[in-house]
Amino acid sequence: MSHLVLLGDSTFDNGAYTAGGPAVISQVRKRIPVGWRATLAAVDGATMADVAAQLARLPADAERLILSIGGNDVLQQADILGAPVTTSAEAIELIGTAARRFEAAYRDMLRPCLQIDRHTTICTIYSGNFPEPAFQRIAEIALTPFNDAIIRIGVEHGLTILDLRLICNAPTDYAGSIEPSSIGGGKIAEAIVSAAKNDRSWPRSARIIG
């Protein structure tokens, strides 16, 4: 038997945004094989600093960790998009500095996860569904160095990486701008279960699923 535990933020804890439709955890439970279990430890609004508390509440038989975190940490730094600069190089440096801080914090956060499950599955930060096309393009570009950090860390540790930018790639995948709808949640659940079912031996080589 495998026991999957979903850690992180509202990417998994999306029940408040589905307008009565099934949340990610419900859709995971419908898809896992008979005898498997799935537990939701993720909390809407969580940041990387909150993952330690989620790990402290893990069920004793937790076997496989699925982690989606970092979006709220990036949102907390969204003001840099409006920071005054005189050159494009200054703008790039602002984002680069924020991404380097993010990477250091992500590495620190992930370390205890790997002590529990050394092949923890991690997720990139999806691009969202913002109403203004210009802001949508800016958001996608600005997120790139943060997602690069997540992917780089995953590859270094030989982890499975769910690229949510590819999985949640349609407006109907979102409830509002940044939360998964039931449709998007279904895609996420399918990717989680597919990764677990087809990776029974949890090989050391990294792979990206999108």
N, C-alpha and C positions, 0 to 999 in steps of 0.2 A: 504494500500500500504506500502511496505517496501523499504527503500532506503539503500542499502549496500554501504559502502565506504571502499576501499582497501587502507590501509596505509602501509608504509614501504619502501622496496628497490626493486631491480630488480627481486626478486622472483615474484613480481606482475607486475612491470614495465619492462617487458621483450621484448617489441616490437622490440628493436634493435638487438635481437639475434635469431629471428625466421625465418630468410631467406625468408621473405615475407609471412610466415604463420600467422595465427591469434595469437594475444597476449592473455594473461590471461584475461584482462578486456573484450575483444571481446567475449571470450568463456563463461565468466560469463553471459554477457548480452544475449547470445543465449539460456542459460539454465534457467534463472530466470522466474518465472511465469508472465503472462500478468499483467501489472499494477505495477510491481516492477521496481526499478531503480538501477543502479550500477554506481559508480563513481570511477575513479582512482585518488587517491591522492598520492600514492607511487611514489618515485623518484629513478631511477637507481643510485646506489652509496651511498644512504642515510645510515646514522648511527643512533643510538639511539638519539643522540643529535639533529637530524633533525626532529624528530617526532613532536615536539612542533610547528614548522613552518607549518607542514602538517595539524595539528589540527586547526591552525589559519585560514586555507583556507577551512575548511569543509563547505559543503552546509548547509543552514539553516535547511533543513528538514532531515539531516542525522540521521538515526535511528540505524543502526547496523554497528559496526566497525569490520573489519577483519584486523589483524595486523601481518605482517611478517617482523621482524627486528632482527638485531644482527649479521648476518653473516659477514658484513663488519667490525663490531667492533672486531670480533674474528680474521679476516684476518689481522687487524692492529697489532695484537699481535703474529702473526705467527713466528716471529723471535725467540720466546722462544723455538721452536722446535729444533733450532740449537745452543742453549745456552750450553756452556760447563758445565758439571756436573761430579762429581766423584762417585756419588751413584744414584741408581734409586729413592731413597727417595727424593733426591734433585730435580730430574726431576718432580716427583709427586707434590712436594711442589710448584714448579714454576707454574705448570698448575693450581693447587688449588688456589693459590693466585690470578692468573688472573681470574679464574672463580668466586671467591668471589667479586672481583671488578665488574665484569660483572653483577652479580646478583644484587648488590646494585644499579648500574646504570639502570638496567632493571626495578627494582621496582620504581625508581624515574620517569622513562619515562612513565610507565604504569599508574601511579596515575591519571593524567589528562584525559587519555583515559577512565578510569572507571567512572570519573565524568560525562562524556558525555553518555557513554553506559556501565552500570555496569556489563554487560555480554559480553563484548568485546571478540571476538574469536581471539586466538593467535596461532602462528605456531612455531614449532621447526625449527632448522637449518638443512637442508638436508646435506647428506654426500658428494655430488658432484660426479664427474666422472673423477678422475685423471688418467692419462695414465700409471703411474707407480704403479703396484699392491702394492708394499711395502709402498709407500706414501699414497695410498688410505686407507690401514689398519691403518696407523698412524693417518691420519686425522679423521677417524671414532672414534678411541679411544680418541684422544685429544678433540673432540667435545662433548664427553659424559658428562663431568661435566657442560658444558655450557647449554646443552639441559636439563640436570637434573634440573638446576636452573629455566629454563623456565617452565618446567612441574610442579615443586614444587610451583611456584608462581601461575600458573593456577589453580592447585588443591586448594590452599588456598583460592582463590577467587571464586571457583565454576564455572570456565570458560570452554568453549569448546576449546579443543586443537587439532589442525591439526598436526599430526606427519608427517612432510614432508619426513622424512627418510624412512617411509613406503610407502608414496604416490609416491614419485619419486625414484623408486627402480630399474630402468633399465638404461643402457647407453643411449638409445634413448630418455630418458626423459630430457637429457641435451644437450645444444648447447655449445660445449667446455667443460670446467671443472666445472663451477660453475653457469651457467645460465640455466634457464628452456627453453627447446625447445618448439615448439608448441605442441608436444606430451605430454611432462611433464606439460606444462601449461594447457592442457586440463584436465589432472588428478587433478591438483590443483583447477581448476574452478569447476569441478564436486564435489570435496570435500567441497568447499565453499558453493555451492548452496544446496547440500544435507544437510549440517549442518543447514543452514538457514531454509530450507523447513520443515525439520523434528524436528525443535526446536522452534516452533512458540511461545511457552510460555517462552522460555529461562529459564529453571529450574536452581535453584541455585547449584545443584550437578554437579561436574566437570565430563567431559567425554573426552576421547581421541579418535580421528578418524584417522585411518591410512589405 
